[in-house]
Structure formats: C-alpha cells, structure tokens
Amino acid sequence: MVNWRDRVVEMRRVPASELNANPKNWREHPPEQQRAMKGVLEEVGIAGALLARETPDGLELIDGHLRTEMNDATEWPVLILDVDENEADVLLASIDPIGAMAKTNTDALKALLGQIATDNADLGSLLEQLKTDLVPKEDDKYTRKIETPIYEPKGDKPEPEELYDNLKMLDLVRRIQEATERGPIQDFLMAAAHRHTRFNYDQIAEFYAHADSELQELMEESALVIIDFDKAVELGFVKLTKGFQEIWETDHAG
C-alpha cells in the first residue's frame, strides 16, 4: 500500500482563479446539486480540502470542481498531491463512484436529519429531499407486503397441459392467420393473442417444486413464480408485484 505521506506535497491556500479545471472531469452538476452545495457552503463554510496536482500549466483540480464553481472568489485549502497523470485519472474516475457504493443505514440517517436545524433555504431543501427519499416508494410497499411462498412438493408432478389454458389464444391465432398475411401486422397480432393464455398458478407452483434447477430458473425469469423479490425488481417485474400479489391471493383463497 502506498504511504499517503509520500503523496502529499503540501496544504496550500489557493485562490479559485489559480485552479485549473481538469479537462477530463466527467462530473456534471445539475441545478439542484449546485443549490445544495451552495447551501452547505453558506451554512458551514469551507469544511474540506480540494485535491490538485502540479502541472506545467499550474494547479489542476482532481476533486472539488463544484465547490470552486459555487464561489470562484474564495481562497480554498488545497491538498497538493505528488501523482502522475494516470494516478490522477484513477482518483478522478473513482472518488465519486466509490462514495456512491456506501449503503444507507436508514435509522441512523433519520436520527441525524432530525437533529439538524437550519434557516438556509437551499440547505433546508436538501434536507427535506433526503427525508423524502427515506419514505418507501409504492413499489417497495408492494414488495414488502408480499411474503415469498415456499415451494415444496405437495403431490404428484402436474402434466404440462394442466399448467395453462390456451384455447382462446389458439382460436385467436387461427382467426388472425385467416384474416392476415405473414408480415409485421400478423406478428403484432400474434404477440397480442398470446396474452390470452391463462395460467394455473397453483399447478405451476407444484410443477416448479418438482422441476430441476435449470427449468426452475427459466420459470423464475418468465415470472411464472417469484422466489427472490430483489431479483424480480432486477428483471423488471417490479411494476407487476401488486398484480402478482392479487393473483396469488385469488388463486390461494380458502
């Protein structure tokens, strides 16, 4: 591990006008972020050093672009690092993403936010947004309401034809084939026709319990069963979770 003492040249107070923006800076700062940073600087002042390195053209920022944009007349504390261009690029590319990997302890953040008082409008707006973000979204509520069913064999493995009813779908397919020619319109109508297949979820659950792991995975990815709600969100089924709950409750009533 590199010793940080070997990398820090000095801490220096530098006017913002003498700091060069990094031409590789990839971060963009929307108005709401600018207002939030402005509020923090007005409330607390400068509470952290910028990072920069010496180049032939002067001091080049590695971290701290937004802060200098918010007040370009200020003299900033700058930590001058002895790093080459590649090492500066590593820091530039990784500081924010690594910070974003942190997970939120919701209770601790709620307690912290409840203790902060401010009359600054921009900072107050940021704090209120943080509180709002802690309120569960509707999809999260649906997810928490649903208890993942336990799939264990309760009887014999159902036959495939017992898992669904496709009579209406087949009738529509026949009529579509008679009324249209092969092509994009027929393909579109065929795709819609397959939506009329009715699934027997009790039998599907029993079939799943008897299936091997490869078939089970295919059934999960087809949303025929839900095992891991985090995975369901990842696969894009989150908007359907309330519907799955209603289907499950209907199919298992009594």
Residue pairs with C-beta under 8 A, 6 or more apart in sequence:
6 82
7 81
7 82
7 83
8 79
8 80
8 81
8 82
9 54
9 80
9 81
9 82
10 80
11 49
11 77
11 78
11 79
11 80
12 77
12 78
12 80
13 75
13 76
13 77
13 78
14 52
14 59
14 75
14 76
14 78
15 73
15 74
15 75
15 76
16 68
16 71
16 72
16 73
16 74
16 75
16 76
17 72
18 58
18 59
19 50
19 52
19 58
19 59
19 60
19 61
19 64
19 68
19 76
19 78
20 55
20 57
20 58
20 59
20 60
20 61
21 60
21 61
21 65
22 60
22 61
22 62
22 65
22 88
22 92
24 89
24 92
25 61
25 65
25 92
26 92
26 93
27 65
27 66
27 96
29 37
29 65
29 66
29 69
32 129
33 66
34 66
34 69
34 70
35 122
35 125
35 126
36 122
36 123
36 125
36 126
37 66
37 67
37 70
38 70
38 122
39 118
39 120
39 121
39 122
39 123
39 124
39 125
39 126
40 47
40 123
40 126
41 67
41 70
41 71
42 120
42 122
42 123
43 118
43 120
43 123
46 67
46 74
46 76
46 77
48 77
49 64
49 76
49 77
49 78
49 79
50 61
50 63
50 64
50 67
50 68
50 76
50 77
50 78
50 79
51 61
51 62
51 63
51 64
51 78
51 79
51 81
51 91
52 59
52 60
52 61
52 62
52 64
52 78
52 79
52 80
52 81
53 59
53 60
53 62
53 80
53 81
53 82
53 83
53 88
54 60
54 80
59 78
59 80
60 88
61 68
62 81
62 83
62 88
62 91
62 92
62 95
63 91
63 92
63 95
64 76
64 78
67 76
68 74
68 76
81 88
81 91
83 91
106 134
109 130
109 134
110 131
110 134
113 127
113 130
113 131
113 134
116 127
118 124
118 127
136 144
139 233
139 238
139 239
139 241
142 241
142 242
142 245
143 229
143 233
143 238
143 241
145 245
146 226
146 229
146 241
146 244
146 245
146 248
148 226
148 227
148 228
148 229
149 205
149 225
149 226
149 248
151 205
151 208
151 209
151 225
151 227
152 209
153 206
153 209
153 210
154 206
154 209
155 206
157 206
157 207
157 210
158 203
158 206
158 207
160 207
162 200
162 203
163 199
163 200
163 203
163 204
163 207
164 197
164 198
164 199
164 200
165 197
165 198
165 200
166 196
166 197
166 198
168 196
168 197
168 198
169 193
169 194
169 196
169 197
172 189
172 193
172 196
173 190
173 193
176 186
176 189
176 190
176 193
177 186
180 186
180 189
199 224
201 224
201 247
201 248
201 251
202 251
202 252
204 219
204 224
204 225
205 225
208 216
208 219
208 224
208 225
211 219
216 225
219 225
220 226
220 227
220 228
220 231
221 235
223 232
223 235
223 237
223 240
223 244
226 232
226 237
226 241
226 244
229 241
232 238
232 241
237 244
